[in-house]
Amino acid sequence: MKIPGFTKQGVTVRKRWTGLLTSLVLVGSLTAINSVVDARADDVPGQTWTGFAAGDIADPDTPFDEQNAAVIKANITDRDHTRVLMLGDGAYPDGSFETYDAQYGKADGWGQFKDITLPAPGNHDYGTQMGPTNNGYRTYWADILGKMEAAGGKTLSDQSGWYSTDIGNWHVISLNWACGSTTSPPKGTGTPCGPDGPQAQWLATDLTKAKAANKHIIAMWHGSRFFTQNDNGGAGVPAGPSTDSGKANILLKKLHA
């Protein structure tokens, strides 16, 4: 992903927003190399926020989730002003509650950051064959998703999965990529991804409010627009959420290829 204004230094990419001071670290789970982005945004004078973002995280067949969790733990200096952004498919292979609890939630894994995590659903959160329910994802993340629903998001049903929240001067929007299926039963939300769908209509209203408040925008969802492998059991690939990338300062996506 190339972001205008960023310069690459090895595997580290840095950008400074004028007058802003928050760091954002992209941790590429399921790979041995971490991609790191520093971008900073003020909360109050002298206060900074740090974010760590990754998807395709906990896999029992690899050690990378524990390795990346150690990177995160070593770099947290102020837990109250740190957020982890989980970009979908947090627990392999099936996203069930039992798998999330055993794999994602293990003591040396990403579960140690659960209380400071903002999640987004991925295709495997609807099962290995991408069925119509993501009950395991919603059960594991029930506390934060309940708070996001109460704040105006749509998070508590199989047909939903989107919300937003503020981190300092940044407005974080979490979308559900597993939309647009026309199969019966549906695979994923079964709701349209297009501009007339419920997610897009909610997003338009949310963006308008965030822009009016002069927020910098981070939009996150699971799927990349282009990738080389479809491992959804022949289910096909959802079209992905409809959004105007020109209205976001940073887009975060993670689908392994």
Number of C-alpha atoms within 10 A of each C-alpha: 7 7 11 8 10 15 12 12 9 8 10 15 18 17 17 15 14 8 9 17 22 23 21 22 23 20 24 21 27 20 16 14 12 18 17 21 21 19 21 24 23 19 18 10 9 7 12 19 23 24 23 23 26 28 30 24 29 29 20 15 9 14 15 21 29 21 16 24 21 14 14 19 16 9 14 15 11 10 14 10 17 22 21 22 25 28 27 30 30 30 29 21 19 22 31 24 20 16 21 25 15 16 25 27 20 14 11 15 23 25 19 15 17 19 13 17 20 23 30 29 30 31 28 26 30 26 24 17 18 26 20 20 20 28 19 21 30 24 15 20 20 15 12 18 24 15 13 20 16 11 12 14 23 21 25 18 12 17 22 22 27 28 26 23 16 15 21 21 21 22 23 24 24 26 31 27 28 33 28 21 22 14 12 9 10 17 26 31 26 22 19 22 23 17 15 10 16 16 26 20 14 16 24 14 10 18 20 12 12 20 14 9 11 12 19 20 21 19 19 27 28 29 26 16 9 8 10 8 9 13 16 17 9 9 15 14 18 20 17 21 23 20 19 11 11 8 15 19 15 15 17 20 21 22 22 19 10
